[in-house]
């Protein structure tokens, strides 16, 4: 533990927050795009997309946090 947390461990800890944030943003984006005639996504579909997109987004954020921790 003297070396700090690895990127993988940070990603696993931060994943629920990243997936949740992605799901909320996708849902609200679908509400905004409904103004131009696109369909509104259901919360379940938004959560599913958020879970998928949460993986690379959380890893990118974990890399950023890891870099800050190393400085």
C-alpha positions as CSV (number, residue, x, y, z in Angstrom):
1,X,0.0,0.0,0.0
2,X,3.0,2.3,0.2
3,X,2.8,2.8,-3.5
4,X,-0.8,4.0,-3.4
5,X,-3.8,2.7,-5.2
6,X,-3.6,1.2,-8.7
7,X,-5.6,2.5,-11.6
8,X,-7.6,-0.7,-11.6
9,X,-8.5,-0.4,-7.9
10,X,-9.4,3.2,-8.3
11,X,-11.6,2.3,-11.3
12,X,-13.4,-0.4,-9.3
13,X,-14.1,1.9,-6.4
14,X,-15.2,4.8,-8.7
15,X,-17.3,2.7,-11.1
16,X,-20.7,3.0,-9.3
17,X,-20.4,6.8,-9.3
18,X,-19.2,6.9,-12.9
19,X,-22.0,4.6,-14.2
20,X,-24.6,6.5,-12.2
21,X,-23.5,9.9,-13.5
22,X,-23.4,8.6,-17.0
23,X,-26.9,7.1,-16.6
24,X,-28.3,10.4,-15.3
25,X,-26.7,12.4,-18.0
26,X,-28.0,10.1,-20.7
27,X,-31.5,10.2,-19.3
28,X,-31.5,14.0,-19.2
29,X,-29.9,14.3,-22.6
30,X,-32.8,12.2,-24.0
31,X,-35.2,14.6,-22.4
32,X,-33.5,17.5,-24.1
33,X,-33.4,15.7,-27.5
34,X,-37.2,15.0,-27.2
35,X,-37.6,18.7,-28.0
36,X,-36.4,17.9,-31.6
37,X,-38.6,14.8,-31.9
38,X,-36.2,12.0,-30.6
39,X,-37.7,9.5,-28.2
40,X,-37.2,9.8,-24.5
41,X,-35.2,6.8,-23.0
42,X,-36.7,4.9,-20.1
43,X,-34.7,5.0,-16.9
44,X,-33.9,1.3,-17.3
45,X,-32.4,1.8,-20.7
46,X,-30.5,4.8,-19.5
47,X,-29.1,2.8,-16.6
48,X,-28.0,0.0,-19.1
49,X,-26.3,2.5,-21.3
50,X,-24.7,4.2,-18.3
51,X,-23.4,0.9,-17.1
52,X,-21.7,0.3,-20.4
53,X,-20.4,3.8,-20.9
54,X,-19.3,3.9,-17.2
55,X,-16.4,1.5,-17.8
56,X,-14.3,3.7,-20.2
57,X,-15.4,6.9,-18.6
58,X,-14.5,5.7,-15.1
59,X,-11.2,4.3,-16.2
60,X,-10.3,7.7,-17.8
61,X,-11.2,9.5,-14.6
62,X,-9.3,7.0,-12.5
63,X,-6.2,7.6,-14.7
64,X,-6.5,11.3,-14.1
65,X,-6.9,10.8,-10.3
66,X,-4.0,8.4,-10.3
67,X,-1.8,11.0,-12.1
68,X,-2.8,13.6,-9.5
69,X,-2.0,11.3,-6.7
70,X,1.4,10.7,-8.1
71,X,2.3,14.4,-8.2
